[in-house]
């Protein structure tokens, strides 16, 4: 987005300031505070008002846009209050108004507005149950959209007849617009039947589901960043450090431990052929099916599972981290480890208890960045030294 000669340029379109009476800025997500800060820097006092929902600790000082810090990954009452204000501003927007929506990963949990007849407690229960069952983010968001009064295109529908431009930071595989943040400004291709099938497959009961808008004519949705952009930066940096980068994929999903073993197998194959100074890179977002009662996240579990699989392959640096700085319900972004033959601390019992956090707390290797201000899924590195 830029402002030039009396017009906002965004997503290949021009929005002339003279055509609008008011500009409203709305949104939610882990990176949305920084996005809003940038928009205020561009538009300044031309912004009439705004409201955004962000995670605890991720807020920044803004002049024209109200910031609500709310719960994540399970929605809370503060998120509902902020979402109500966001919805109210959208509903007030008129035909000569412009609504700028800033959406980044985490928006689904951070902007909860239950549909009529659905309570916050019910939404929290469904979210917790699906997370514990190892449901993918796509599956979770499909259900969330059909329990919401603001997701699945409903925010754009609330803003009609105002024009909407949504600037979206992608945290989903394939950059599917309707999945990112549960697509509050995007027509929803999923149905109540799809959501019901997901709930049945995981054995989760839910309150009455509602249908979502299938056609939206007032919104321009623009991807402004993604895992692929982050991966290109990692690739460039690895070359500068003297490694040969090999990008496996930016669209990896599946069970974390299976993905870790696959990465370990590629490293062993490369080492057996005499390869040196290689850096395998991959992105995407895996899932963990909880079997134990420990503490951890998908990135810490990836490093621990890969470390276990590479005990007979010393000299490999393993890293996995969430670009948002948050890995599961922990204060770590991920973990880093170096394979060195037989380990002093056995990973197996910690893996059995999904307790990767306490493994790395004891052994060393937790990576703690705090909220990074962005969110483009995970980055994984396996470096042959």
N, C-alpha and C positions, 0 to 999 in steps of 0.2 A: 504494500500500500504506500502511495505517496500523494502529496498535494502539490499540484502544479497548475498555475494560471487559472485559479478559481475552480478547479475540478479535482475530485478524488479519483485516482487511478487504482483500480483493484480488480484482479481476475480478468484482465483484458477489456474491462468496461470503464466508461467515464461516468462519474456522478457529479454533475455541476452543482456547486453550492447554491447558486441562484434558484435552483428548482426545488429546494427544500427549506421548510420553515424550521424544523428541529432535527438534530441528529442525536440518536439514543445509542448507547453502547451496552450490550448485554452479553452474558456468557458464563461459562463454567469450565473448570478443568485445572489440572496440576500446573500447567504453564500459562494459564489465562491472566494471572496478575502481571507477569512480564509483558504479555501481549497487550494488555490494556495500558500499561505504562508507555509502550511504544506508540499506541494510537493517540494517547493524550499528548505525547511529544509531537506528533504530526498535526493534530487538529486543534489542540489547546482549547480555548474558550468557545470554539465553534460547537463543541459538544454541549448539548442541553442538559442531559442527565444520563445516568447509567447505573447498572448494578451487576456484580459478578460474584460467583461462589467459587472459593478456592480452598485447598486443604489447610488445616491448622499449621501455622508457621510459614505459610507461603504468601501471605499478604504483603503488599507494598503500599506506600503512601501515594494516594491519588487525589487529585483536586476535584474532578468533575464526576468521577465514577465511584459509587459506594462499593466497598469490599466486604463480603461476608466470609469469615473463616468457618468451615463446616467439617463434618466427619467424613472419613474415607478409610477403608473401602465400604463400610456399612453406613448407609445414610442415617442422619440424625435430625432432630427437631430444628436445629439451626439451619440445616440445609433446606428444610421445608419452608421456613420463614423467608430465607433468601430467594428461593424459587418462586414463592408467591409474589415477592416484589418484582422479580424479573418478568413474570407473567403479567403483572399489572401494568408495568411500563409498556410492554409489547401491545397490550390491549388498548392503551391510550393513544398509540401512534396513529396518525392520520394519513390521508392520501398524499400529503406533501411533506411527509417525514421520511427520514432514512434511518434504518435500524442496522447497526453494525454488530454482528454476533461473533464472539471470539470463543471457539470451541477447541478444547484439547482433551487428551486422555484423562479419564477420571470423571468426566462430566456426568456420566450416568449416575454415579453414587453421590456426586456433589450437588446435583440439581434435582433432588427428589420432590416431586409434586404428585402425590397419589391421585389416581383417578377417583371420581365420585364412587363411594361405597367401599374404597380400599383404605386401610389405615397404614400409618408409618410402621407400626409393629409388624403388620403382615408383610410389608415390603422388606423389612429387615430380616425377618425369618426366612423368606424365600431366597434373598441374596446370600445369607450365611449358608443355607443348605446347598445351593448350587456351587458355591465356592468350595465347600468341603467335599463335594462329589467329584470334583475335577472337571466341571463343565468349562467349555471354552468361553472366552470373552464374547464371541459372537452369539453363543447360545444364551449366555446370561443377559446380554443386551436385548436379544429377541424377546425374552420374557419381560424385561424391565419396560420395554416400549408399550407393552399391552397392559401394564399396570399403572401407566403414567398419564398425567394431564398435560405434559409439556414436551415429552420425547416423541420420537417417530414422526417428525414433521409438525407436531402440534405448536411449537413455538412460532414457526413461520406463519402458520395458520392464524394464531392469535394476533399477529402483527398486521394482517391484511386490513386495509389496502396499502399499507406502507411498503416501500421497497426494502428488501433485506439483502445485505451482502454478508456472507459468513466466511470468515477467515479461519481455516481449520488446520490444526497440527495433528498429523496422523499418528496414532499409536496402535494401528491394527494392520494385520497382514493383508497386502493387496490394496491398501488405502481405500477400502470400501467406504464411501461417504455415509451410507445409511447405518454403518456399524459404529463409526467413531462417535463416542459420547452418546450413543443410541440415536444419532441423527436428528437432533431437534429441529433442524431447518431443511430436512431432506425427505422427499416422499418415501414412504416405507413399503418395501416390497414383501415384507413378512406379514403373516396373518395370525389371527387368533388361533387358528388350527395349528400353525407351526409352533407357537408358544406352548400350546397344550401338549403337543407331542414331546417337546423337550422336557416338560415337567413330568410327564408320565414315564419317560425313559429313565429319569433319575429318581423316580418315586417321591417327588416333592408335590405337596398339595398347595394350591394357591387360591386366592379369592377370585371373584368374577373378573374375567379379562375383557378389555374393550378393544374395538378395532381402530386402526390408525389411518391418517389421510394417505391416499394413493396418488394424488395429483396436487402439486404446489406450483403456482405460476409467478410468485412474487420474490423468489429467493435465488441469488447467485452464490453458489457454494464453491469455494476456492481452497485447494490444498496448498499450504504455505511451507510445509516441512514434513519430513518422513524419516524412517529408519534408513532408507537408501542414502539420503544426504549424509547422515551420521556415519554410515559405513564407508562412504567415499572419503570422509575425513580420516577415519581410522586407517584406511588403506594407504592414504598419502603419508600419514605419520609413520606407519610401519616401514615404508620404504626409506624415509629419512633416517630411521634408526638402524638401517642396514639389513632389514628382513625382506624376503620375497613374499608379498601378500597373496593369499589365495582366498577369494571370497566364495564361500560355499553356497550361501543363499541369504537373502534378507526376508525370506518368507517361511522360516522354519517354525513348525508348531508340533504338538504331540506331547507325550509323557516325558517329563524332564529327564528321568534316569535313562530311558531308551535313547533320547537324543544325546546324552552325555556319552553313552557307550558307543554310539555311532561316531561321534567326534574322536573318541579315543582310538577306535579302530583305524580311522584315517591317519592319525598321527603315527600309530605303530607301522602301518604300511609305508608311510613316507620314510620313517627312520630305517626300516629294513632295506630300503633301496638306497640308503646313504645320504638322504637329504639333510641339509643343514640350513640354519637361519631361515626357516619357513615360518610364516605366521598365518594360520588358518583363522579366518574371520567368518562369523555368521551373525545373523540378526533374526528378529521375529519374537515370538512369545510362546513359551511352553506352559504346561500345566502340571500341577502336582496333585495326585490323589492321596489324601491323608489316610495313613494307616496307623500312625502313632500319635502321641500327644505332646511331641516336642515343639520347638520353636524354629522357624526358618522361613525361607522363601524360595521361589523357583531358581533364582540365580545362585544362592548359596548351596542349594541341593545339587544343582548342575556341577558346580566345582567339586563338591565332595564325591559325587558319583564318578566323575571323570578321574579324580585323584585316585580313587579305589581301583578303577580300571587300568590305570597307568603305573601301578606300583612296580611293574617289571620293566618300565620304560623311563629311566631317570632323565632329568634335564629338560623337562617340559614345563613351561609356565602356563598355568590355566587361570583364566579370569572370566567371570560373567557378572554383569551388573545391569541394573535398570537405569535407563538414562534419566529417569525422574529422581533418582537418588533414594528410591523407596523399594525395598524388596520384601513383599509380604507384610505381615504385621510386626516388622522389626525396625530398628533404627539404622540398619545397614542398607547400602545400595546393592551389595553383593559380596563377593569374596575373591581372593587371589591365593594361589598355592603353587608350589613347585614340586613336581614328582621327584623323589629321591630314594628309590628302592623301598625297602620295608619301612613302614611308617611307625613312629613311636606311639601314636594314638590311632587305634583301629577304627576306620570309618564305618564298619558294618553295623554295629549296634546303634550308632547315631543315625544312619540311614533308615534302619528298621523303625526308629521312633520319630522320623521326620524332624530330627533335632540338629540340623546342620549349623544353626546359629551357635549353639553351645559347643559344638566341635571346634569351630573356628575361634570362638572366644577363648577356648583352652589352648589350642594349637597356634593361634595367631593367624591373621589373614582376613579378618573382617574389613571391608571397605566402607567407610562412613563419610559421606559427602554432605549430608543434609539435603533438603529439597534443592534441586538444581535449577528450577525455573523452566525446564523443558520436559518433554515426554514423548519419545519416539521409540517405544518398546525397548528391547534388550540388545546389548552388544556382548558377544562372546569372542574370546581370543584364546588360541592354543599356539604357543610359540616354541618352536624347536630351537634350543639354544646351542 
